[in-house]
């Protein structure tokens, strides 16, 4: 952390307020400005690796704040960052499609850790050599040679690491010193003398690299000097101050859903601006069974001003005949915005729209050449149309789901509410494959209720990160009594995860699955077959659409 010259900072605060055109509270602005100068940030540059988000997760687990930006989106002002990490990439540094970051203000000036593609990039373009691997360098490997260096402190001999590349570093870049090797990869890790620049051919962010967390800590804490001060309490204090500075005495209309994200966002905004927060919960006709009434009841006694708006018919009309997943998402997003525009006009002088957007929503909605491909669009990410005269405020935009829960706990929110499974913004529309009809929604609501209630009754709900049922666009032959049936197939999905970026299917007991299957087929008219999804993310996604 830099030594602060408070007289100078005080003078700079005055200038900061002038820039803000005197619209914000003096004390709040000063607190915000000082916090920005004291914050210890890590910049992760994304080159399209499937593991980029995992790097961010591992850094956050060290109580260090970090953010992901595309390799070609490096800020001109890097004063907010104490260290930079280069991710891996599906590209080769030898190809015409190689992604070229501008490292002018980074290499040799900030502590830099280059992972996989980043390590090869530094070698290939700074005096070394990269060539195709003689052997396939993918999967588990062990460090056979480990140099005595702070970067490798407490990394034991034969430590397991995870390799994932087809090129290899044949010669180290200028002024580089070898730090680690495996049996097959000579140049598995190196550093540049005279700089705080380190590079590794393996991926410390994946769990297969058993000492990856220690390696990241060595680099970020011991070498880069980054403080481990990103805690739920510090986030709450910073965010409340930031919200007061940004919103001031203006009114916010919040898109409340009843889920963890919007609830935590609402409580943060309420603490920041009090009665100027107006929460609206929209029934889009695609919620779980009885959820509209249950959610409204859930907020009784929490001190939040909540209005329920039943716009289900409006959504159903707009979705009629649509079967493309992205079209359905975008339609729901459009109608959602239209409903909020109508409702916000009823609140005099409302100028902000509050949303519970979290970091995976942001990451999975960004698509530029190179960085991680867009998986799906989110109706609560990005700008608003010109006709909607509201500015967006997203207090959780930089948090992963597990971090949101920890922040919620620090705010004193009911643990049962914080433990609620995530539910997609488009609701059951993306769990009904194909077009949407009221009959399909009603059928899936019944199936979903049996599944979720069963998880709770058997004590399995809290061991599952997310669960739900999917209505498939196929019929199957069945026999009920002496009659042949030709009815719908539903799939059950239950996954374990930390933040939704990766997920494993849950090994639910066979006896439980048998019981739930029987209940669904016997109680839900129109269903004669139940299957269980045993695919993980990646390669699959949690939702089917």
Secondary structure, DSSP 8 states (H G I E B T S, - for coil): -----HHHHHHHHHHHHHHTTT-S-HHHHHHHHHHHHH--EEEEEE-S-TTHHHHHHHHHHTT-EEEEEETT---S--TTEEEEEE---SS-TTSTT------TTTTTTSEEEEETHHHHHHHHHTT-EEEEEEEEEEEEEEEEEE-S-GGGTT--TT-EEEEEEEEEEEE--TTEEEEEEESS-S-SEEEETTTTEEEESB-TTSTTSTTHHHHHHIIIIIIS-------HHHHHHHHHHHHHHHHTT-EEEEE--SSHHHHHHHHHHHHHHGGGEEEEEEE-S-S-TTHHHHHHHHTTTTT--EEEEE-HHHHHHHHTT---HHHHHHHHHHHHHHHHHHHHTTSTTEEEEE----HHHHHTT---SSS-------TTSS---TT---EEE-TTTT--HHHHHHHHHHTT--HHHHT-----TTGGGGTB-S---HHHHHHHHHHHHHHHHHHHHTT-GGG-SEEEEEEEEEEEEEEETTEEEEEEEEEEEEEE-SSSSSBEE----HHHHHHHHHHHHHHSTTEEEEEE----BTTS-SS--
